[in-house]
Amino acid sequence: MDGTATLWFDEELASCSLADKRLDRRLRQLVGRMGGSIGASIPLACQDWANTKAAYPVLLERPRRGG
């Protein structure tokens, strides 16, 4: 990724805090994949079964309340 993409991710996801640091990392990876495949299904954007399977825990994560 170039510097512009990194800044965009940082700005958009700065306030995002999932329950696990691994989920935070996966979220950023997923946003990158989905951003590069606008309009594609999750399996198509993720390109393989392992990445598709890894996307779903991120999507199913409930936001934490109260900081």
C-alpha positions as CSV (number, residue, x, y, z in Angstrom):
1,M,0.0,0.0,0.0
2,D,1.1,3.5,-0.6
3,G,1.2,6.3,1.9
4,T,-2.2,7.7,0.9
5,A,-3.9,4.4,1.5
6,T,-2.2,4.0,4.9
7,L,-3.3,7.5,6.0
8,W,-6.9,6.8,4.8
9,F,-7.0,3.5,6.8
10,D,-5.6,5.2,9.9
11,E,-8.1,8.0,9.8
12,E,-11.1,5.9,9.2
13,L,-10.2,3.1,11.7
14,A,-8.6,5.2,14.4
15,S,-11.5,5.0,16.8
16,C,-12.1,1.3,16.1
17,S,-11.2,-1.0,18.9
18,L,-12.1,-4.6,18.7
19,A,-11.9,-7.1,21.6
20,D,-8.6,-8.6,20.3
21,K,-5.6,-7.0,18.6
22,R,-5.7,-9.8,16.0
23,L,-9.2,-8.7,15.0
24,D,-8.0,-5.1,14.6
25,R,-5.3,-6.3,12.2
26,R,-7.8,-8.4,10.3
27,L,-10.2,-5.5,10.0
28,R,-7.5,-3.4,8.4
29,Q,-6.6,-6.2,6.0
30,L,-10.3,-6.7,5.2
31,V,-10.8,-3.0,4.5
32,G,-7.8,-3.1,2.2
33,R,-9.2,-6.1,0.3
34,M,-12.7,-4.7,0.1
35,G,-11.4,-1.2,-1.0
36,G,-9.5,-2.9,-3.8
37,S,-12.6,-4.8,-4.9
38,I,-15.5,-2.3,-4.7
39,G,-18.8,-4.1,-5.2
40,A,-17.4,-7.6,-5.0
41,S,-18.7,-10.2,-2.7
42,I,-16.6,-11.0,0.4
43,P,-15.3,-14.3,-1.0
44,L,-14.3,-12.7,-4.3
45,A,-12.6,-9.8,-2.5
46,C,-10.7,-12.1,-0.1
47,Q,-9.6,-14.4,-3.0
48,D,-9.2,-17.6,-1.1
49,W,-11.0,-19.6,1.6
50,A,-8.6,-18.9,4.4
51,N,-9.0,-15.1,4.0
52,T,-12.8,-15.4,3.6
53,K,-13.0,-17.5,6.7
54,A,-10.9,-15.0,8.6
55,A,-13.1,-12.1,7.6
56,Y,-16.3,-13.4,9.3
57,P,-15.1,-13.1,13.0
58,V,-14.3,-9.4,12.2
59,L,-17.7,-8.8,10.7
60,L,-19.5,-10.6,13.6
61,E,-17.6,-8.8,16.3
62,R,-19.8,-6.7,18.6
63,P,-18.6,-3.2,19.5
64,R,-17.4,-2.6,23.0
65,R,-19.3,-0.1,25.1
66,G,-18.0,2.4,27.6
67,G,-14.3,2.5,26.5
